[in-house]
Amino acid sequence: MTETLQPESACVHAVPSQWLAQGFRLLTLREFRNATAPPAFAWIEQRLLRAPQRLGRHGVFFANTFRPEIMAWLSQQLGRPSIRTDAGQAHRNALWPTMTWHGEDRVWPDGARTVEWFVDVTFPHQASWTAFQQQWRARLMGEDEDSPECAEKTG
């Protein structure tokens, strides 16, 4: 079971990332389970990854994509996310971090049941991870001067 700094399940403000060996785990999505209805989702107000932009024809697609300013910074540091071989075929730039979903069940004090969805971001080289930490430390720590505390939002 995951322990976040959020006092209640309705709270969606950012929480600090958890450190991984060469990366971080970021809470991005909360899935509310309901035995008699389809699940509901809440997007966590973090400032590293893009929020889902729109509904697709077959529902919401939750992709992992960095926000534009972070994409631009990563491109400057590591090159484009997709590069071409000498033969002209596109492939993933191996210098870029990988992203995978990680889910944890949680039961809240009020009895709500959720799945906390995290994105694990792992950098292939310590140097790029260190540079990312230095550049985006405040966002990794869940700091956002524009976002009031949960009690002010829900109280």
Backbone as ProteinMPNN parsed JSONL, in Angstrom:
{"seq_chain_A": "MTETLQPESACVHAVPSQWLAQGFRLLTLREFRNATAPPAFAWIEQRLLRAPQRLGRHGVFFANTFRPEIMAWLSQQLGRPSIRTDAGQAHRNALWPTMTWHGEDRVWPDGARTVEWFVDVTFPHQASWTAFQQQWRARLMGEDEDSPECAEKTG", "coords_chain_A": {"N_chain_A": [[0.849, -1.176, 0.0], [0.489, 2.212, -0.752], [1.873, 5.157, 0.628], [1.135, 8.432, 0.612], [1.597, 11.994, 0.799], [-0.853, 13.096, 0.842], [-3.854, 13.982, 2.453], [-6.452, 13.014, 2.012], [-8.574, 11.125, -0.246], [-9.686, 12.717, -2.246], [-7.908, 14.708, -2.708], [-5.745, 16.272, -4.953], [-3.336, 17.543, -5.325], [0.164, 17.983, -6.137], [2.666, 15.62, -5.083], [5.857, 14.91, -3.533], [8.294, 13.36, -5.669], [9.324, 9.918, -5.689], [12.542, 8.628, -5.196], [14.344, 6.658, -7.505], [16.84, 4.26, -8.554], [18.247, 5.427, -10.837], [16.524, 7.547, -11.47], [13.069, 8.466, -11.1], [9.906, 8.045, -9.371], [6.707, 9.024, -10.049], [3.649, 10.171, -8.854], [0.792, 10.238, -10.757], [-1.86, 9.733, -11.452], [-5.056, 8.884, -10.184], [-7.109, 6.21, -9.654], [-10.408, 5.615, -9.01], [-12.105, 3.042, -7.558], [-15.195, 1.403, -8.0], [-17.682, -0.737, -7.13], [-20.172, -0.875, -8.373], [-20.175, 0.704, -10.609], [-18.431, 2.083, -13.49], [-14.862, 2.741, -13.251], [-13.601, 5.855, -11.902], [-11.472, 8.648, -12.635], [-8.803, 10.683, -11.424], [-6.656, 13.284, -12.202], [-3.437, 13.941, -11.075], [-2.075, 16.979, -9.936], [0.651, 17.514, -10.951], [3.788, 18.866, -12.252], [5.441, 17.852, -14.256], [4.772, 15.917, -16.222], [2.59, 15.775, -19.08], [-0.929, 16.399, -18.909], [-3.784, 14.311, -19.714], [-4.989, 15.195, -22.877], [-7.382, 15.063, -24.371], [-10.425, 13.258, -25.033], [-10.292, 10.162, -26.676], [-11.538, 8.312, -29.519], [-12.143, 5.894, -28.429], [-12.232, 6.251, -25.704], [-10.434, 7.596, -22.839], [-6.992, 8.101, -23.233], [-4.153, 7.475, -21.502], [-1.245, 8.642, -21.83], [2.321, 8.755, -21.39], [4.005, 11.588, -21.369], [6.415, 14.087, -21.356], [6.083, 17.514, -20.245], [5.992, 20.391, -22.484], [8.182, 22.269, -22.026], [10.001, 20.702, -20.675], [10.456, 18.673, -22.502], [11.766, 20.213, -24.468], [14.08, 20.94, -23.061], [15.23, 18.394, -22.532], [15.675, 17.589, -25.176], [17.648, 19.417, -25.936], [19.695, 18.574, -24.26], [20.004, 15.782, -24.733], [19.516, 15.207, -27.371], [17.203, 14.621, -30.093], [14.119, 12.817, -29.364], [13.584, 10.735, -31.108], [15.61, 9.209, -33.463], [17.326, 8.896, -36.626], [18.642, 6.107, -38.376], [21.597, 5.333, -40.333], [20.509, 4.16, -42.539], [18.135, 5.441, -42.733], [15.973, 4.728, -41.169], [13.708, 5.336, -38.525], [14.271, 5.351, -35.011], [14.085, 4.865, -31.453], [15.782, 7.181, -29.396], [18.373, 6.135, -27.505], [19.478, 7.507, -25.394], [17.519, 8.829, -24.066], [15.235, 8.968, -21.249], [13.38, 6.113, -20.001], [9.902, 5.285, -19.621], [7.558, 3.832, -17.488], [4.469, 2.378, -16.363], [3.307, 2.096, -13.002], [1.343, 0.618, -10.636], [-0.422, 0.878, -7.522], [-2.495, -0.498, -5.06], [-4.73, 1.175, -2.828], [-6.267, 1.784, 0.293], [-8.248, 4.15, 1.748], [-8.632, 6.176, 4.765], [-11.354, 6.921, 4.897], [-12.609, 4.809, 3.73], [-12.609, 4.712, 0.982], [-11.504, 3.181, -2.032], [-8.696, 3.033, -4.018], [-6.584, 2.974, -6.95], [-3.372, 3.887, -7.066], [-1.657, 5.432, -9.529], [1.497, 5.5, -10.807], [4.241, 6.921, -12.617], [7.175, 5.513, -13.586], [10.243, 6.828, -14.164], [13.197, 6.319, -15.759], [16.582, 6.953, -16.183], [19.15, 6.268, -18.574], [21.782, 6.878, -18.031], [23.799, 7.999, -15.347], [24.772, 10.64, -15.357], [22.954, 12.122, -16.977], [20.647, 11.841, -15.463], [21.422, 13.156, -13.107], [21.775, 15.788, -14.089], [19.119, 16.302, -14.859], [17.841, 16.227, -12.35], [19.02, 18.493, -11.146], [18.096, 20.573, -12.796], [15.261, 20.385, -12.67], [14.45, 20.203, -10.024], [12.594, 21.466, -8.151], [10.1, 20.802, -9.26], [10.252, 18.025, -9.195], [10.105, 17.691, -6.474], [7.507, 18.263, -5.986], [6.8, 20.87, -5.631], [5.013, 23.829, -6.093], [4.345, 26.982, -6.603], [1.965, 28.127, -7.442], [-0.097, 26.508, -6.668], [-2.501, 25.974, -4.276], [-2.736, 24.515, -0.959], [-4.25, 21.291, -0.268], [-6.291, 21.314, 1.688], [-7.295, 23.889, 1.449], [-8.424, 23.725, -1.053], [-10.36, 21.738, -0.862], [-11.642, 22.246, 1.48]], "CA_chain_A": [[0.0, 0.0, 0.0], [1.283, 3.423, -0.899], [1.632, 6.25, 1.569], [1.49, 9.728, 0.052], [1.409, 13.087, 1.73], [-2.193, 13.625, 0.683], [-4.666, 13.564, 3.59], [-7.705, 12.378, 1.624], [-8.555, 10.637, -1.626], [-10.093, 13.772, -3.173], [-6.793, 15.646, -2.824], [-5.024, 15.99, -6.194], [-2.124, 18.35, -5.493], [1.388, 17.209, -6.356], [3.445, 15.121, -3.953], [7.242, 14.697, -3.97], [8.638, 12.12, -6.363], [10.136, 8.942, -4.958], [13.772, 8.394, -5.945], [14.736, 5.337, -7.961], [18.294, 4.185, -8.725], [18.652, 6.468, -11.779], [15.3, 8.171, -11.929], [12.07, 8.799, -10.086], [8.534, 7.529, -9.474], [5.847, 10.195, -9.907], [2.208, 9.929, -8.795], [0.17, 11.031, -11.813], [-3.255, 9.413, -11.71], [-5.751, 8.114, -9.147], [-8.281, 5.499, -10.173], [-11.376, 5.305, -7.958], [-12.818, 1.798, -7.854], [-16.559, 1.373, -7.535], [-18.203, -2.058, -7.506], [-21.417, -0.79, -9.131], [-20.041, 1.645, -11.727], [-17.08, 2.115, -14.038], [-13.943, 3.535, -12.43], [-13.413, 7.283, -12.161], [-10.053, 8.981, -12.581], [-8.401, 12.046, -11.069], [-5.288, 13.588, -12.622], [-2.69, 14.62, -10.018], [-1.603, 18.257, -10.452], [2.106, 17.622, -10.98], [4.236, 19.764, -13.316], [6.47, 17.217, -15.072], [4.174, 15.212, -17.355], [1.366, 16.366, -19.622], [-2.23, 15.827, -18.562], [-4.489, 13.843, -20.908], [-5.49, 16.37, -23.572], [-8.734, 14.921, -24.89], [-10.939, 11.898, -25.167], [-10.171, 9.539, -27.989], [-12.771, 7.675, -29.968], [-12.391, 4.717, -27.595], [-12.04, 6.592, -24.305], [-9.27, 8.394, -22.499], [-5.704, 7.426, -23.36], [-3.219, 8.077, -20.562], [0.119, 8.469, -22.309], [3.357, 9.395, -20.597], [4.74, 12.548, -22.176], [6.865, 15.244, -20.6], [5.551, 18.816, -20.638], [6.803, 20.964, -23.568], [9.437, 22.887, -21.588], [10.913, 19.621, -20.301], [10.84, 18.058, -23.776], [12.757, 21.085, -25.102], [15.331, 20.828, -22.303], [15.787, 17.071, -22.804], [16.169, 17.582, -26.553], [18.927, 20.139, -25.932], [20.696, 17.798, -23.529], [20.163, 14.392, -25.173], [19.15, 15.034, -28.773], [15.778, 14.353, -30.33], [13.692, 11.521, -28.814], [13.645, 9.744, -32.176], [16.71, 9.504, -34.381], [17.351, 8.046, -37.815], [19.869, 5.361, -38.653], [22.194, 5.654, -41.64], [19.591, 3.644, -43.56], [16.954, 6.289, -42.756], [14.895, 4.22, -40.316], [13.58, 6.012, -37.235], [14.231, 4.517, -33.81], [14.14, 5.591, -30.192], [17.092, 7.632, -28.934], [18.679, 5.368, -26.284], [19.897, 8.415, -24.319], [16.324, 9.353, -23.396], [14.721, 8.11, -20.176], [12.231, 5.253, -20.277], [8.769, 5.513, -18.726], [6.663, 2.682, -17.329], [3.408, 2.533, -15.363], [3.406, 1.323, -11.766], [0.111, 0.832, -9.875], [-0.499, 0.362, -6.149], [-3.807, -0.391, -4.429], [-4.742, 1.932, -1.575], [-7.532, 1.952, 0.994], [-8.167, 5.407, 2.478], [-9.332, 6.131, 6.061], [-12.811, 7.043, 4.73], [-13.089, 3.596, 3.09], [-12.447, 4.769, -0.475], [-10.479, 2.3, -2.602], [-8.135, 3.592, -5.241], [-5.31, 2.508, -7.462], [-2.48, 5.029, -7.274], [-0.866, 5.159, -10.724], [2.76, 6.221, -10.86], [5.096, 6.733, -13.784], [8.586, 5.328, -13.247], [11.108, 7.412, -15.19], [14.55, 5.828, -15.515], [17.582, 7.474, -17.11], [20.153, 5.246, -18.856], [23.099, 7.301, -17.536], [23.751, 8.792, -14.123], [25.014, 12.058, -15.655], [21.718, 12.761, -17.45], [19.743, 11.874, -14.306], [21.901, 14.224, -12.22], [21.453, 17.066, -14.731], [17.669, 16.455, -14.769], [17.548, 16.585, -10.958], [19.438, 19.877, -10.898], [17.253, 21.491, -13.559], [13.832, 20.263, -12.374], [14.328, 19.811, -8.611], [11.348, 21.936, -7.522], [8.976, 20.006, -9.775], [10.412, 16.671, -8.654], [9.716, 17.728, -5.065], [6.075, 18.567, -5.899], [6.632, 22.272, -5.27], [4.334, 24.636, -7.096], [3.896, 28.19, -5.912], [0.629, 28.499, -7.89], [-1.072, 25.521, -6.236], [-2.767, 26.008, -2.839], [-2.802, 23.225, -0.272], [-5.484, 20.526, -0.464], [-7.325, 21.751, 2.634], [-7.885, 25.101, 0.906], [-9.197, 23.353, -2.232], [-11.492, 20.881, -0.532], [-12.212, 22.681, 2.741]], "C_chain_A": [[0.89, 1.233, 0.0], [0.915, 4.459, 0.146], [2.08, 7.534, 0.903], [1.266, 10.778, 1.12], [0.011, 13.677, 1.651], [-3.102, 13.086, 1.788], [-5.956, 12.842, 3.228], [-7.693, 12.041, 0.141], [-8.935, 11.697, -2.648], [-8.987, 14.794, -3.425], [-5.968, 15.302, -4.07], [-3.789, 16.868, -6.378], [-0.896, 17.447, -5.565], [2.021, 16.771, -5.042], [4.878, 14.909, -4.442], [7.426, 13.352, -4.669], [9.411, 11.21, -5.422], [11.365, 8.66, -5.809], [13.926, 6.921, -6.28], [16.244, 5.373, -8.201], [18.819, 5.273, -9.662], [17.411, 7.129, -12.352], [14.353, 8.425, -10.783], [10.739, 8.135, -10.395], [7.614, 8.7, -9.134], [4.38, 9.773, -9.892], [1.526, 10.836, -9.806], [-1.338, 10.849, -11.924], [-3.822, 8.602, -10.553], [-7.009, 7.518, -9.764], [-9.176, 5.129, -8.991], [-12.171, 4.088, -8.379], [-14.207, 1.852, -7.239], [-17.165, 0.071, -8.038], [-19.423, -1.975, -8.413], [-21.344, 0.16, -10.325], [-18.626, 1.571, -12.285], [-16.156, 2.966, -13.168], [-13.937, 5.0, -12.848], [-11.932, 7.579, -11.985], [-9.863, 10.437, -12.166], [-6.946, 12.215, -11.474], [-4.612, 14.369, -11.509], [-2.009, 15.848, -10.62], [-0.086, 18.423, -10.36], [2.526, 18.43, -12.202], [5.369, 19.176, -14.161], [5.906, 16.577, -16.341], [2.889, 15.911, -17.798], [0.134, 15.638, -19.094], [-2.868, 15.274, -19.84], [-5.18, 15.035, -21.579], [-6.946, 16.249, -24.012], [-9.137, 13.448, -24.889], [-10.68, 11.401, -26.581], [-11.488, 8.912, -28.372], [-13.14, 6.513, -29.061], [-12.141, 4.996, -26.125], [-10.802, 7.431, -24.092], [-8.017, 7.541, -22.641], [-4.71, 8.159, -22.475], [-1.796, 7.774, -21.016], [1.083, 9.175, -21.364], [4.179, 10.287, -21.514], [5.149, 13.71, -21.283], [6.185, 16.51, -21.108], [6.492, 19.461, -21.658], [8.136, 21.559, -23.134], [10.475, 21.829, -21.176], [11.368, 18.871, -21.554], [11.93, 18.886, -24.463], [14.101, 20.964, -24.397], [15.998, 19.48, -22.572], [16.365, 16.995, -24.218], [17.508, 18.312, -26.668], [20.036, 19.304, -25.307], [21.031, 16.46, -24.191], [19.927, 14.176, -26.663], [17.663, 14.737, -28.891], [15.385, 12.983, -29.758], [13.72, 10.386, -29.836], [14.761, 10.16, -33.121], [16.677, 8.522, -35.546], [18.702, 7.351, -37.948], [20.432, 5.821, -39.994], [21.298, 5.192, -42.79], [18.288, 4.449, -43.613], [15.801, 5.82, -41.902], [14.901, 4.95, -38.97], [13.611, 4.99, -36.106], [14.416, 5.407, -32.586], [15.578, 5.958, -29.849], [17.363, 6.969, -27.581], [19.153, 6.245, -25.133], [18.713, 8.944, -23.512], [15.867, 8.404, -22.289], [13.56, 7.245, -20.66], [11.149, 5.536, -19.241], [7.906, 4.261, -18.696], [5.635, 2.988, -16.249], [3.675, 1.618, -14.173], [2.152, 1.635, -10.949], [0.181, 0.202, -8.497], [-1.912, 0.573, -5.616], [-3.688, 0.391, -3.133], [-6.16, 1.969, -1.023], [-7.362, 3.172, 1.893], [-8.934, 5.298, 3.8], [-10.857, 6.229, 5.943], [-13.429, 5.833, 4.028], [-12.979, 3.596, 1.576], [-11.318, 3.836, -0.894], [-10.004, 2.922, -3.913], [-6.953, 2.755, -5.706], [-4.51, 3.778, -7.718], [-1.574, 4.669, -8.444], [0.332, 6.091, -10.765], [3.399, 5.991, -12.223], [6.518, 6.617, -13.262], [9.417, 5.831, -14.423], [12.541, 7.02, -14.845], [15.487, 6.335, -16.612], [18.662, 6.423, -17.338], [21.544, 5.592, -18.311], [22.951, 8.199, -16.328], [23.916, 10.282, -14.407], [23.738, 12.762, -16.124], [20.682, 12.839, -16.327], [20.147, 12.998, -13.359], [21.557, 15.6, -12.797], [19.946, 17.339, -14.656], [17.264, 16.875, -13.354], [17.881, 18.044, -10.685], [18.501, 20.865, -11.577], [15.808, 21.518, -13.049], [13.55, 19.879, -10.924], [13.001, 20.231, -7.973], [10.154, 21.106, -7.988], [9.05, 18.566, -9.287], [9.951, 16.601, -7.2], [8.237, 18.086, -4.879], [5.801, 20.009, -5.535], [5.998, 23.016, -6.428], [3.745, 25.835, -6.389], [2.482, 28.603, -6.303], [-0.462, 27.582, -7.351], [-1.287, 25.585, -4.725], [-2.836, 24.597, -2.252], [-4.175, 22.594, -0.441], [-6.6, 21.018, 0.451], [-8.015, 23.007, 2.119], [-8.767, 24.772, -0.287], [-10.476, 22.608, -1.851], [-12.253, 21.358, 0.697], [-13.308, 23.634, 2.551]], "O_chain_A": [[1.917, 1.275, 0.677], [-0.256, 4.602, 0.497], [3.271, 7.718, 0.652], [0.797, 10.475, 2.217], [-0.281, 14.663, 2.328], [-3.126, 11.881, 2.04], [-6.506, 12.123, 4.063], [-6.909, 12.595, -0.63], [-8.545, 11.59, -3.81], [-9.137, 15.662, -4.285], [-5.538, 14.159, -4.225], [-3.244, 16.932, -7.48], [-0.919, 16.303, -5.112], [1.924, 17.46, -4.026], [5.096, 14.744, -5.642], [6.803, 12.352, -4.312], [10.064, 11.668, -4.484], [11.246, 8.472, -7.02], [13.671, 6.049, -5.449], [16.86, 6.43, -8.059], [19.76, 5.98, -9.301], [17.265, 7.255, -13.568], [14.772, 8.582, -9.636], [10.479, 7.719, -11.524], [7.727, 9.295, -8.062], [3.918, 9.095, -10.809], [1.657, 12.058, -9.734], [-2.025, 11.73, -12.441], [-3.143, 7.733, -10.006], [-7.852, 8.225, -10.316], [-8.751, 4.417, -8.082], [-12.828, 4.09, -9.42], [-14.378, 2.29, -6.101], [-17.16, -0.195, -9.24], [-19.69, -2.918, -9.158], [-22.356, 0.395, -10.984], [-17.723, 1.053, -11.628], [-16.63, 3.825, -12.425], [-14.229, 5.337, -13.996], [-11.223, 6.861, -11.28], [-10.661, 11.307, -12.516], [-6.101, 11.389, -11.131], [-5.161, 15.367, -11.041], [-1.428, 15.764, -11.702], [0.398, 19.377, -9.752], [1.712, 18.659, -13.098], [6.171, 19.923, -14.722], [6.503, 16.689, -17.412], [2.201, 16.549, -17.001], [0.155, 14.429, -18.864], [-2.529, 15.719, -20.936], [-5.88, 15.798, -20.914], [-7.668, 17.246, -24.022], [-8.311, 12.543, -24.762], [-10.833, 12.14, -27.553], [-12.454, 8.979, -27.612], [-14.317, 6.177, -28.932], [-11.863, 4.067, -25.366], [-10.194, 7.919, -25.045], [-7.993, 6.387, -22.214], [-4.455, 9.345, -22.682], [-1.217, 6.76, -20.626], [0.694, 10.083, -20.629], [4.956, 9.799, -22.336], [4.328, 14.253, -20.543], [5.762, 16.573, -22.262], [7.674, 19.118, -21.699], [9.137, 21.364, -23.824], [11.678, 22.045, -21.315], [12.53, 18.479, -21.656], [12.901, 18.332, -24.98], [15.143, 20.894, -25.049], [17.204, 19.427, -22.814], [17.424, 16.403, -24.428], [18.394, 17.882, -27.405], [21.176, 19.326, -25.769], [22.191, 16.047, -24.213], [20.121, 13.067, -27.162], [16.96, 14.62, -27.887], [16.224, 12.086, -29.677], [13.863, 9.218, -29.474], [14.846, 11.319, -33.527], [16.073, 7.453, -35.458], [19.753, 7.929, -37.67], [19.804, 6.609, -40.701], [21.328, 5.766, -43.879], [17.428, 4.172, -44.449], [14.743, 6.449, -41.903], [15.951, 5.154, -38.361], [13.049, 3.901, -36.225], [14.851, 6.554, -32.69], [16.485, 5.139, -29.996], [16.645, 7.225, -26.614], [19.225, 5.774, -23.998], [18.888, 9.447, -22.403], [16.078, 7.194, -22.371], [12.853, 7.599, -21.603], [11.439, 5.969, -18.126], [7.566, 3.7, -19.738], [5.9, 3.764, -15.33], [4.2, 0.514, -14.322], [1.917, 2.793, -10.602], [0.764, -0.868, -8.317], [-2.462, 1.67, -5.703], [-2.686, 0.293, -2.425], [-7.125, 2.158, -1.763], [-6.439, 3.223, 2.706], [-9.792, 4.427, 3.945], [-11.578, 5.689, 6.782], [-14.63, 5.82, 3.757], [-13.234, 2.571, 0.944], [-10.307, 3.715, -0.203], [-10.797, 3.281, -4.783], [-6.402, 1.946, -4.96], [-4.926, 4.639, -8.494], [-0.808, 3.709, -8.363], [0.19, 7.313, -10.759], [3.129, 4.994, -12.892], [7.01, 7.513, -12.576], [9.305, 5.321, -15.538], [13.039, 7.349, -13.769], [15.223, 6.169, -17.803], [19.06, 5.745, -16.391], [22.385, 4.709, -18.148], [22.075, 9.064, -16.291], [23.267, 11.106, -13.763], [23.471, 13.889, -15.706], [19.922, 13.804, -16.253], [19.283, 13.721, -12.862], [21.099, 16.479, -12.068], [19.536, 18.475, -14.419], [16.44, 17.773, -13.182], [17.095, 18.752, -10.054], [18.15, 21.889, -10.99], [15.198, 22.586, -13.004], [12.51, 19.287, -10.634], [12.353, 19.415, -7.317], [9.293, 20.75, -7.183], [8.021, 17.954, -8.998], [9.463, 15.564, -6.75], [7.765, 18.202, -3.748], [4.676, 20.345, -5.165], [6.39, 22.857, -7.584], [2.76, 25.717, -5.66], [1.848, 29.361, -5.569], [-1.644, 27.855, -7.559], [-0.368, 25.287, -3.962], [-2.978, 23.615, -2.98], [-5.151, 23.288, -0.725], [-7.747, 21.124, 0.017], [-9.216, 23.173, 2.335], [-9.76, 25.461, -0.522], [-11.535, 22.822, -2.442], [-13.382, 20.928, 0.935], [-13.897, 24.099, 3.527]]}, "name": "protein", "num_of_chains": 1, "seq": "MTETLQPESACVHAVPSQWLAQGFRLLTLREFRNATAPPAFAWIEQRLLRAPQRLGRHGVFFANTFRPEIMAWLSQQLGRPSIRTDAGQAHRNALWPTMTWHGEDRVWPDGARTVEWFVDVTFPHQASWTAFQQQWRARLMGEDEDSPECAEKTG"}
